[in-house]
Amino acid sequence: MLKNKVMLILLDGCRYDTAVEQMGFLGGLVEKNQAQLRKVLAEVPSNSRPLYETLLTGRSVYEHQIYTNMTVRLSKEVSIFDLVKEQGGVTACAGYYWLSELYNHSPYQLMEDRIQHDPTQKIQHGIFYHEDCYPDSHVLADAQSLIQTFSPDFLMVHTMNIDDSGHKYTCQSQEYVQAVNRIDGLLAYVIPVWQTLGYNIIVTADHGMDEQGLHGGMRLAHREVPFFLLNNAPVLPDTLEMSQLEVMPLICQLLGVSE
């Protein structure tokens, strides 16, 4: 029996400093002691597919060996989706197609894998997109559809517009900053609704972005990302920074499942 419902919202490519400066809704919750904020140091290489696997399995890139975005195969590790399913819970994801390739079907088939509903899969209910410019607002609407229809115990919500803007225009661009500011406003609209439905919500990122529109390396610009826990239990360690390897165990603690 699962203890809580948990939602992991992953803002692809969101830098820590830009989040602190531009996310007034989430920052305001922290200021009023309704949320906790920590700086997460991402694993390396600081690229998306390796870090999706790290966040969802608690394994370092060296351990799970999804070393690059070009590593197209199913995960060989035990993920949060596995653990929830084993406990009789319902799993769901509104996110980028690489998540389907890691946990359901690999490679992604455009005509078959965009919308998936199969209780035998790790991600039992999925609405996936395959264009980086797919609007964040649509991802949140997809998530709401999954919630209304299936009431998942663990839901991953993954947006891509911040990362897309960073690659196109760099982290110093108006477009990148606007993307961070805009998702905060969208979250201000949906999160209160989702909290009333009983979700414990985490908002974080996989990696950051630099002034050349890059990530993947060792720079702090690539590795420092925000971690918002939208409640005050459990209390996070009294340190500014935490490891990305701590995220999966914390989610398991909230869900009430063993790693």
BAMARDO-999599 format. One line per 8 residues: their letters; for each residue y, x, z of N, C-alpha, C. Coordinates in nm, 2 decimals. Layout:
A> Y X Z Y X Z Y X Z ~ ...
//
This chain:
MLKNKVML> -0.12 0.09 0.00 0.00 0.00 0.00 0.12 0.09 0.00 ~ 0.21 0.07 -0.10 0.33 0.15 -0.11 0.44 0.10 -0.01 ~ 0.51 0.20 0.05 0.61 0.17 0.15 0.74 0.11 0.10 ~ 0.78 0.17 -0.01 0.91 0.13 -0.07 0.91 0.13 -0.22 ~ 1.00 0.06 -0.29 1.02 0.08 -0.43 1.12 0.19 -0.45 ~ 1.10 0.27 -0.55 1.19 0.38 -0.58 1.23 0.39 -0.72 ~ 1.35 0.42 -0.75 1.41 0.44 -0.88 1.46 0.58 -0.89 ~ 1.42 0.65 -0.99 1.47 0.78 -1.02 1.56 0.77 -1.15
ILLDGCRY> 1.69 0.79 -1.13 1.78 0.79 -1.25 1.82 0.93 -1.28 ~ 1.78 0.97 -1.40 1.80 1.11 -1.45 1.91 1.11 -1.56 ~ 2.02 1.18 -1.52 2.13 1.19 -1.62 2.12 1.32 -1.69 ~ 2.06 1.32 -1.81 2.03 1.44 -1.88 2.15 1.53 -1.90 ~ 2.15 1.65 -1.86 2.26 1.75 -1.89 2.38 1.74 -1.80 ~ 2.37 1.67 -1.69 2.49 1.65 -1.60 2.51 1.77 -1.51 ~ 2.62 1.84 -1.52 2.66 1.95 -1.43 2.69 1.89 -1.29 ~ 2.67 1.98 -1.19 2.70 1.94 -1.05 2.86 1.92 -1.04
DTAVEQMG> 2.93 2.02 -1.08 3.08 2.02 -1.06 3.14 1.90 -1.13 ~ 3.10 1.87 -1.25 3.15 1.76 -1.33 3.12 1.62 -1.26 ~ 3.00 1.61 -1.21 2.96 1.49 -1.14 3.05 1.47 -1.01 ~ 3.07 1.58 -0.94 3.15 1.57 -0.82 3.30 1.53 -0.85 ~ 3.35 1.58 -0.96 3.49 1.55 -1.00 3.50 1.41 -1.06 ~ 3.40 1.37 -1.14 3.42 1.25 -1.22 3.35 1.12 -1.18 ~ 3.25 1.13 -1.08 3.17 1.02 -1.04 3.23 0.95 -0.92 ~ 3.33 0.87 -0.94 3.40 0.81 -0.82 3.31 0.71 -0.75
FLGGLVEK> 3.23 0.63 -0.82 3.14 0.54 -0.75 3.04 0.61 -0.66 ~ 2.97 0.70 -0.72 2.87 0.77 -0.63 2.94 0.86 -0.53 ~ 3.05 0.92 -0.56 3.12 1.00 -0.47 3.18 0.92 -0.35 ~ 3.22 0.80 -0.39 3.27 0.71 -0.29 3.16 0.67 -0.19 ~ 3.04 0.65 -0.24 2.93 0.61 -0.15 2.90 0.72 -0.05 ~ 2.91 0.85 -0.10 2.89 0.96 -0.01 3.00 0.97 0.09 ~ 3.13 0.95 0.05 3.24 0.95 0.14 3.23 0.85 0.25 ~ 3.17 0.74 0.22 3.16 0.63 0.32 3.02 0.63 0.39
NQAQLRKV> 2.95 0.74 0.37 2.82 0.76 0.44 2.72 0.65 0.40 ~ 2.73 0.61 0.27 2.63 0.52 0.21 2.53 0.59 0.12 ~ 2.55 0.72 0.10 2.47 0.81 0.02 2.48 0.95 0.06 ~ 2.38 1.03 0.02 2.38 1.17 0.05 2.39 1.25 -0.08 ~ 2.46 1.36 -0.08 2.48 1.45 -0.20 2.43 1.59 -0.16 ~ 2.35 1.65 -0.25 2.32 1.79 -0.25 2.33 1.85 -0.38 ~ 2.35 1.98 -0.39 2.34 2.05 -0.51 2.20 2.10 -0.53 ~ 2.14 2.07 -0.65 2.00 2.11 -0.68 2.01 2.23 -0.77
LAEVPSNS> 1.93 2.33 -0.75 1.92 2.44 -0.84 1.79 2.42 -0.92 ~ 1.82 2.40 -1.05 1.71 2.37 -1.14 1.62 2.49 -1.17 ~ 1.49 2.46 -1.19 1.40 2.56 -1.23 1.44 2.61 -1.37 ~ 1.37 2.72 -1.41 1.40 2.78 -1.54 1.27 2.80 -1.62 ~ 1.27 2.80 -1.75 1.39 2.78 -1.83 1.45 2.64 -1.81 ~ 1.58 2.63 -1.81 1.66 2.51 -1.78 1.67 2.42 -1.90 ~ 1.55 2.38 -1.95 1.55 2.29 -2.06 1.48 2.15 -2.02 ~ 1.50 2.05 -2.10 1.46 1.92 -2.06 1.32 1.89 -2.04
RPLYETLL> 1.23 1.92 -2.14 1.09 1.88 -2.13 1.03 1.95 -2.01 ~ 1.05 2.09 -2.00 0.99 2.15 -1.88 1.04 2.09 -1.75 ~ 1.16 2.05 -1.74 1.22 2.00 -1.61 1.18 1.86 -1.59 ~ 1.16 1.78 -1.69 1.10 1.65 -1.67 0.97 1.66 -1.59 ~ 0.89 1.75 -1.64 0.75 1.78 -1.58 0.77 1.83 -1.44 ~ 0.86 1.92 -1.42 0.88 1.97 -1.28 0.93 1.86 -1.19 ~ 1.02 1.78 -1.23 1.07 1.67 -1.14 0.96 1.57 -1.11 ~ 0.87 1.54 -1.20 0.77 1.43 -1.18 0.64 1.48 -1.13
TGRSVYEH> 0.62 1.61 -1.12 0.49 1.67 -1.07 0.52 1.76 -0.95 ~ 0.64 1.81 -0.93 0.67 1.90 -0.82 0.62 2.04 -0.85 ~ 0.58 2.07 -0.97 0.53 2.20 -1.01 0.64 2.28 -1.08 ~ 0.64 2.41 -1.06 0.73 2.50 -1.13 0.69 2.51 -1.28 ~ 0.78 2.55 -1.36 0.75 2.57 -1.50 0.63 2.66 -1.52 ~ 0.63 2.77 -1.44 0.52 2.87 -1.45 0.39 2.80 -1.42 ~ 0.39 2.71 -1.33 0.26 2.64 -1.29 0.22 2.54 -1.40 ~ 0.31 2.45 -1.44 0.26 2.35 -1.53 0.26 2.39 -1.68
QIYTNMTV> 0.33 2.50 -1.71 0.33 2.56 -1.84 0.38 2.48 -1.96 ~ 0.46 2.38 -1.93 0.54 2.32 -2.03 0.67 2.41 -2.04 ~ 0.66 2.51 -2.12 0.76 2.62 -2.11 0.88 2.58 -2.20 ~ 0.87 2.50 -2.30 0.98 2.48 -2.40 0.98 2.33 -2.44 ~ 1.09 2.29 -2.50 1.10 2.16 -2.55 1.00 2.14 -2.67 ~ 0.95 2.25 -2.73 0.86 2.24 -2.84 0.71 2.23 -2.79 ~ 0.69 2.23 -2.66 0.55 2.21 -2.61 0.52 2.06 -2.61 ~ 0.46 2.01 -2.72 0.43 1.87 -2.73 0.28 1.85 -2.70
RLSKEVSI> 0.26 1.80 -2.57 0.13 1.77 -2.53 0.14 1.68 -2.40 ~ 0.03 1.62 -2.37 0.02 1.55 -2.24 0.02 1.64 -2.12 ~ 0.08 1.60 -2.01 0.08 1.67 -1.89 -0.06 1.69 -1.84 ~ -0.09 1.80 -1.78 -0.22 1.83 -1.72 -0.21 1.82 -1.56 ~ -0.09 1.78 -1.51 -0.07 1.78 -1.37 -0.07 1.64 -1.32 ~ -0.08 1.62 -1.19 -0.07 1.49 -1.12 0.07 1.46 -1.11 ~ 0.11 1.35 -1.16 0.25 1.31 -1.16 0.27 1.19 -1.06 ~ 0.40 1.16 -1.03 0.43 1.04 -0.95 0.37 0.92 -1.01
FDLVKEQG> 0.37 0.91 -1.15 0.31 0.79 -1.21 0.17 0.78 -1.17 ~ 0.09 0.89 -1.17 -0.05 0.89 -1.13 -0.07 0.83 -0.99 ~ 0.01 0.89 -0.90 0.00 0.86 -0.76 0.03 0.71 -0.73 ~ 0.13 0.66 -0.79 0.17 0.52 -0.77 0.06 0.43 -0.83 ~ 0.01 0.46 -0.95 -0.10 0.38 -1.01 -0.22 0.38 -0.92 ~ -0.26 0.50 -0.87 -0.38 0.51 -0.78 -0.37 0.42 -0.66 ~ -0.24 0.40 -0.61 -0.22 0.31 -0.49 -0.21 0.16 -0.53 ~ -0.23 0.13 -0.66 -0.22 -0.01 -0.70 -0.08 -0.05 -0.73
GVTACAGY> 0.01 0.04 -0.74 0.15 0.01 -0.77 0.17 0.00 -0.92 ~ 0.29 -0.05 -0.96 0.33 -0.06 -1.10 0.43 0.04 -1.13 ~ 0.41 0.11 -1.25 0.50 0.21 -1.30 0.57 0.17 -1.42 ~ 0.69 0.22 -1.44 0.77 0.19 -1.56 0.87 0.30 -1.59 ~ 0.92 0.30 -1.71 1.02 0.40 -1.75 1.10 0.35 -1.87 ~ 1.23 0.36 -1.85 1.33 0.34 -1.96 1.38 0.48 -1.99 ~ 1.34 0.54 -2.10 1.38 0.68 -2.12 1.35 0.74 -2.26 ~ 1.38 0.87 -2.27 1.36 0.94 -2.39 1.21 0.95 -2.42
YWLSELYN> 1.18 0.96 -2.55 1.04 0.96 -2.60 0.96 1.08 -2.55 ~ 1.02 1.19 -2.51 0.94 1.30 -2.45 0.87 1.26 -2.33 ~ 0.92 1.16 -2.26 0.85 1.12 -2.14 0.72 1.05 -2.17 ~ 0.72 0.97 -2.28 0.60 0.91 -2.33 0.50 1.02 -2.38 ~ 0.55 1.12 -2.44 0.46 1.23 -2.49 0.40 1.31 -2.37 ~ 0.47 1.32 -2.26 0.41 1.39 -2.14 0.31 1.30 -2.07 ~ 0.33 1.17 -2.07 0.24 1.09 -1.98 0.16 0.98 -2.04 ~ 0.19 0.94 -2.16 0.12 0.83 -2.23 0.05 0.87 -2.36
HSPYQLME> 0.13 0.90 -2.46 0.08 0.93 -2.59 0.15 1.05 -2.65 ~ 0.08 1.14 -2.71 0.14 1.26 -2.77 0.06 1.29 -2.90 ~ 0.14 1.31 -3.01 0.28 1.30 -3.02 0.33 1.15 -3.03 ~ 0.46 1.13 -3.01 0.52 1.00 -3.02 0.51 0.94 -3.16 ~ 0.47 0.82 -3.17 0.46 0.75 -3.30 0.57 0.64 -3.30 ~ 0.66 0.66 -3.39 0.78 0.57 -3.40 0.74 0.42 -3.41 ~ 0.64 0.39 -3.49 0.60 0.25 -3.52 0.51 0.19 -3.41 ~ 0.47 0.27 -3.31 0.37 0.22 -3.21 0.42 0.24 -3.07
DRIQHDPT> 0.50 0.34 -3.04 0.52 0.39 -2.90 0.66 0.35 -2.84 ~ 0.75 0.29 -2.92 0.88 0.26 -2.87 0.87 0.17 -2.75 ~ 0.80 0.06 -2.75 0.78 -0.03 -2.64 0.63 -0.04 -2.61 ~ 0.60 0.00 -2.48 0.46 0.01 -2.44 0.43 -0.08 -2.31 ~ 0.33 -0.16 -2.32 0.29 -0.23 -2.20 0.13 -0.22 -2.19 ~ 0.08 -0.13 -2.11 -0.06 -0.11 -2.10 -0.09 -0.07 -1.96 ~ -0.16 -0.15 -1.88 -0.18 -0.12 -1.74 -0.28 0.00 -1.72 ~ -0.34 0.05 -1.82 -0.43 0.16 -1.81 -0.36 0.30 -1.83
QKIQHGIF> -0.23 0.29 -1.87 -0.16 0.41 -1.89 -0.09 0.46 -1.76 ~ -0.05 0.58 -1.76 0.03 0.63 -1.64 0.16 0.56 -1.63 ~ 0.23 0.56 -1.74 0.36 0.47 -1.75 0.31 0.34 -1.80 ~ 0.29 0.24 -1.71 0.23 0.12 -1.76 0.32 0.03 -1.84 ~ 0.45 0.04 -1.82 0.55 -0.03 -1.89 0.67 0.06 -1.93 ~ 0.68 0.08 -2.06 0.79 0.17 -2.11 0.87 0.12 -2.22 ~ 1.00 0.15 -2.22 1.09 0.12 -2.33 1.15 0.26 -2.36 ~ 1.11 0.32 -2.47 1.15 0.46 -2.50 1.24 0.46 -2.62
YHEDCYPD> 1.33 0.56 -2.63 1.42 0.57 -2.74 1.40 0.72 -2.80 ~ 1.44 0.74 -2.92 1.42 0.86 -2.99 1.54 0.92 -3.06 ~ 1.66 0.86 -3.03 1.78 0.92 -3.08 1.87 0.95 -2.96 ~ 1.92 1.08 -2.96 2.00 1.13 -2.84 2.12 1.05 -2.82 ~ 2.17 0.98 -2.93 2.30 0.90 -2.91 2.27 0.76 -2.87 ~ 2.14 0.72 -2.84 2.11 0.59 -2.79 2.20 0.56 -2.67 ~ 2.28 0.45 -2.67 2.38 0.44 -2.56 2.32 0.43 -2.42 ~ 2.38 0.49 -2.33 2.34 0.48 -2.19 2.34 0.34 -2.14
SHVLADAQ> 2.43 0.26 -2.19 2.44 0.12 -2.14 2.31 0.05 -2.19 ~ 2.25 0.08 -2.30 2.13 0.02 -2.35 2.01 0.06 -2.27 ~ 2.01 0.19 -2.22 1.90 0.24 -2.14 1.90 0.16 -2.01 ~ 2.02 0.14 -1.95 2.03 0.06 -1.83 1.98 -0.09 -1.85 ~ 2.02 -0.14 -1.96 1.97 -0.28 -2.00 1.82 -0.28 -2.01 ~ 1.77 -0.18 -2.08 1.62 -0.17 -2.09 1.56 -0.16 -1.95 ~ 1.62 -0.09 -1.86 1.56 -0.08 -1.72 1.57 -0.21 -1.65 ~ 1.68 -0.28 -1.67 1.69 -0.42 -1.61 1.58 -0.51 -1.67
SLIQTFSP> 1.55 -0.50 -1.79 1.45 -0.59 -1.85 1.31 -0.56 -1.79 ~ 1.28 -0.43 -1.77 1.16 -0.39 -1.70 1.15 -0.44 -1.56 ~ 1.26 -0.43 -1.49 1.27 -0.48 -1.35 1.24 -0.63 -1.35 ~ 1.31 -0.71 -1.43 1.30 -0.85 -1.43 1.16 -0.90 -1.47 ~ 1.10 -0.83 -1.56 0.97 -0.87 -1.61 0.85 -0.82 -1.52 ~ 0.86 -0.70 -1.47 0.74 -0.63 -1.41 0.76 -0.59 -1.27 ~ 0.89 -0.59 -1.22 0.92 -0.55 -1.08 0.84 -0.42 -1.04 ~ 0.86 -0.31 -1.12 0.79 -0.19 -1.09 0.81 -0.13 -0.95
DFLMVHTM> 0.71 -0.06 -0.90 0.73 0.01 -0.77 0.80 0.14 -0.79 ~ 0.77 0.21 -0.90 0.84 0.33 -0.94 0.89 0.32 -1.08 ~ 1.02 0.33 -1.09 1.09 0.32 -1.22 1.17 0.44 -1.25 ~ 1.15 0.51 -1.36 1.23 0.62 -1.41 1.33 0.57 -1.51 ~ 1.46 0.60 -1.49 1.56 0.56 -1.59 1.63 0.69 -1.63 ~ 1.62 0.71 -1.76 1.67 0.84 -1.82 1.77 0.83 -1.93 ~ 1.89 0.87 -1.90 2.00 0.86 -2.00 2.03 0.99 -2.07 ~ 2.08 0.99 -2.19 2.09 1.11 -2.27 2.24 1.14 -2.33
NIDDSGHK> 2.33 1.05 -2.31 2.46 1.07 -2.37 2.54 1.19 -2.32 ~ 2.52 1.22 -2.19 2.59 1.34 -2.13 2.54 1.46 -2.21 ~ 2.41 1.48 -2.21 2.36 1.60 -2.28 2.40 1.60 -2.43 ~ 2.39 1.49 -2.49 2.43 1.48 -2.63 2.57 1.52 -2.66 ~ 2.66 1.48 -2.57 2.80 1.51 -2.58 2.82 1.66 -2.56 ~ 2.75 1.72 -2.46 2.76 1.86 -2.43 2.72 1.95 -2.54 ~ 2.61 1.91 -2.61 2.56 1.99 -2.72 2.66 1.99 -2.84 ~ 2.71 1.87 -2.86 2.80 1.85 -2.97 2.94 1.91 -2.95
YTCQSQEY> 2.99 1.90 -2.82 3.13 1.93 -2.80 3.16 2.03 -2.68 ~ 3.05 2.08 -2.61 3.05 2.17 -2.50 3.09 2.09 -2.37 ~ 3.06 2.16 -2.26 3.09 2.10 -2.13 3.24 2.09 -2.10 ~ 3.32 2.16 -2.17 3.47 2.16 -2.14 3.54 2.06 -2.23 ~ 3.46 1.98 -2.30 3.53 1.88 -2.39 3.56 1.75 -2.33 ~ 3.65 1.68 -2.38 3.69 1.55 -2.34 3.57 1.46 -2.35 ~ 3.49 1.47 -2.46 3.37 1.39 -2.48 3.27 1.40 -2.37 ~ 3.24 1.52 -2.32 3.14 1.55 -2.22 3.19 1.48 -2.09
VQAVNRID> 3.31 1.51 -2.05 3.37 1.46 -1.92 3.37 1.31 -1.93 ~ 3.41 1.25 -2.04 3.41 1.10 -2.05 3.27 1.05 -2.04 ~ 3.17 1.12 -2.09 3.03 1.07 -2.08 2.99 1.06 -1.93 ~ 3.03 1.16 -1.85 2.99 1.16 -1.71 3.07 1.05 -1.64 ~ 3.20 1.04 -1.67 3.28 0.93 -1.61 3.23 0.79 -1.64 ~ 3.19 0.78 -1.77 3.14 0.65 -1.81 3.01 0.60 -1.75 ~ 2.92 0.69 -1.73 2.79 0.65 -1.67 2.81 0.61 -1.53 ~ 2.91 0.68 -1.46 2.93 0.64 -1.32 2.98 0.50 -1.31
GLLAYVIP> 3.07 0.46 -1.41 3.11 0.32 -1.41 3.00 0.22 -1.44 ~ 2.91 0.26 -1.53 2.79 0.18 -1.56 2.70 0.16 -1.44 ~ 2.68 0.27 -1.37 2.60 0.27 -1.25 2.66 0.18 -1.14 ~ 2.79 0.18 -1.13 2.86 0.10 -1.04 2.84 -0.05 -1.06 ~ 2.81 -0.08 -1.19 2.78 -0.22 -1.22 2.63 -0.26 -1.19 ~ 2.54 -0.17 -1.21 2.40 -0.20 -1.20 2.33 -0.17 -1.06 ~ 2.38 -0.06 -1.00 2.31 -0.01 -0.88 2.32 -0.11 -0.77 ~ 2.43 -0.18 -0.74 2.43 -0.28 -0.63 2.33 -0.39 -0.65
VWQTLGYN> 2.31 -0.43 -0.78 2.21 -0.53 -0.81 2.07 -0.48 -0.78 ~ 2.05 -0.36 -0.82 1.91 -0.30 -0.80 1.88 -0.27 -0.65 ~ 1.99 -0.24 -0.58 1.97 -0.22 -0.44 1.93 -0.35 -0.37 ~ 1.99 -0.46 -0.41 1.95 -0.59 -0.35 1.81 -0.63 -0.38 ~ 1.75 -0.57 -0.48 1.61 -0.60 -0.52 1.52 -0.50 -0.44 ~ 1.57 -0.42 -0.35 1.49 -0.34 -0.27 1.46 -0.20 -0.31 ~ 1.53 -0.15 -0.42 1.51 -0.01 -0.47 1.58 0.09 -0.39 ~ 1.50 0.20 -0.35 1.56 0.32 -0.30 1.60 0.40 -0.43
IIVTADHG> 1.72 0.44 -0.44 1.77 0.50 -0.57 1.81 0.65 -0.55 ~ 1.76 0.73 -0.64 1.80 0.87 -0.65 1.86 0.89 -0.79 ~ 1.98 0.96 -0.79 2.05 0.99 -0.92 2.05 1.14 -0.92 ~ 2.00 1.20 -1.03 2.00 1.35 -1.04 2.01 1.38 -1.19 ~ 1.99 1.51 -1.22 1.99 1.56 -1.36 1.88 1.67 -1.37 ~ 1.84 1.69 -1.49 1.74 1.80 -1.52 1.81 1.94 -1.52 ~ 1.92 1.95 -1.59 1.99 2.07 -1.61 2.13 2.05 -1.63 ~ 2.21 2.16 -1.64 2.35 2.14 -1.67 2.39 2.17 -1.81
MDEQGLHG> 2.51 2.23 -1.83 2.56 2.26 -1.97 2.67 2.36 -1.96 ~ 2.68 2.45 -2.06 2.79 2.55 -2.05 2.90 2.53 -2.16 ~ 2.99 2.62 -2.16 3.11 2.60 -2.25 3.08 2.63 -2.40 ~ 2.95 2.67 -2.42 2.91 2.69 -2.56 2.82 2.58 -2.61 ~ 2.80 2.48 -2.52 2.71 2.37 -2.55 2.57 2.40 -2.54 ~ 2.54 2.49 -2.45 2.40 2.54 -2.43 2.35 2.52 -2.28 ~ 2.22 2.52 -2.27 2.15 2.54 -2.14 2.02 2.60 -2.17 ~ 1.94 2.62 -2.07 1.81 2.69 -2.10 1.80 2.83 -2.03
GMRLAHRE> 1.91 2.88 -1.99 1.91 3.02 -1.93 1.92 3.02 -1.78 ~ 1.97 3.13 -1.73 1.98 3.15 -1.59 2.11 3.13 -1.53 ~ 2.21 3.09 -1.61 2.35 3.07 -1.56 2.35 2.95 -1.46 ~ 2.44 2.96 -1.36 2.46 2.85 -1.27 2.51 2.73 -1.35 ~ 2.58 2.75 -1.45 2.63 2.63 -1.54 2.51 2.56 -1.59 ~ 2.40 2.63 -1.61 2.28 2.57 -1.67 2.19 2.50 -1.56 ~ 2.21 2.55 -1.43 2.11 2.52 -1.33 2.16 2.43 -1.22 ~ 2.29 2.43 -1.19 2.34 2.35 -1.08 2.36 2.20 -1.12
VPFFLLNN> 2.29 2.11 -1.06 2.30 1.97 -1.09 2.31 1.89 -0.96 ~ 2.36 1.77 -0.97 2.38 1.68 -0.85 2.25 1.61 -0.81 ~ 2.24 1.58 -0.69 2.13 1.50 -0.63 2.19 1.40 -0.53 ~ 2.19 1.28 -0.57 2.24 1.17 -0.49 2.12 1.09 -0.44 ~ 2.11 1.07 -0.31 2.02 0.98 -0.25 2.09 0.86 -0.19 ~ 2.07 0.74 -0.24 2.16 0.63 -0.21 2.11 0.55 -0.09 ~ 2.08 0.63 0.01 2.06 0.57 0.15 2.06 0.69 0.24 ~ 2.05 0.66 0.37 2.06 0.77 0.47 1.93 0.80 0.54
APVLPDTL> 1.82 0.75 0.48 1.69 0.78 0.54 1.59 0.80 0.42 ~ 1.52 0.91 0.42 1.53 1.02 0.52 1.66 1.10 0.51 ~ 1.69 1.17 0.62 1.81 1.25 0.62 1.77 1.38 0.55 ~ 1.85 1.42 0.45 1.83 1.54 0.37 1.85 1.66 0.46 ~ 1.79 1.78 0.43 1.82 1.90 0.50 1.97 1.93 0.51 ~ 2.01 1.99 0.62 2.16 2.01 0.64 2.20 2.14 0.57 ~ 2.18 2.14 0.44 2.22 2.25 0.36 2.29 2.20 0.23 ~ 2.38 2.27 0.17 2.44 2.23 0.05 2.35 2.22 -0.07
EMSQLEVM> 2.25 2.31 -0.07 2.17 2.33 -0.19 2.02 2.30 -0.16 ~ 1.95 2.24 -0.25 1.81 2.23 -0.24 1.74 2.26 -0.37 ~ 1.61 2.29 -0.36 1.53 2.33 -0.48 1.49 2.20 -0.56 ~ 1.48 2.22 -0.69 1.43 2.11 -0.77 1.29 2.07 -0.74 ~ 1.22 2.17 -0.68 1.08 2.15 -0.64 1.06 2.05 -0.52 ~ 1.17 2.03 -0.46 1.17 1.94 -0.34 1.19 1.79 -0.38 ~ 1.22 1.76 -0.51 1.25 1.63 -0.55 1.13 1.54 -0.55 ~ 1.02 1.59 -0.61 0.90 1.51 -0.62 0.84 1.48 -0.48
PLICQLLG> 0.83 1.57 -0.39 0.78 1.54 -0.25 0.87 1.44 -0.18 ~ 1.00 1.44 -0.20 1.09 1.34 -0.14 1.06 1.20 -0.20 ~ 1.04 1.19 -0.33 1.01 1.06 -0.39 0.88 1.01 -0.33 ~ 0.78 1.10 -0.32 0.65 1.06 -0.26 0.67 1.01 -0.12 ~ 0.75 1.08 -0.04 0.78 1.03 0.10 0.84 0.89 0.10 ~ 0.94 0.87 0.01 1.00 0.74 0.00 0.90 0.63 -0.04 ~ 0.81 0.66 -0.13 0.71 0.57 -0.18 0.60 0.54 -0.08 ~ 0.57 0.65 0.00 0.46 0.64 0.10 0.33 0.68 0.04
VSE> 0.33 0.77 -0.06 0.21 0.82 -0.12 0.20 0.97 -0.09 ~ 0.07 1.02 -0.09 0.05 1.16 -0.06 0.05 1.24 -0.19 ~ 0.11 1.36 -0.19 0.12 1.44 -0.31 -0.02 1.48 -0.36
//
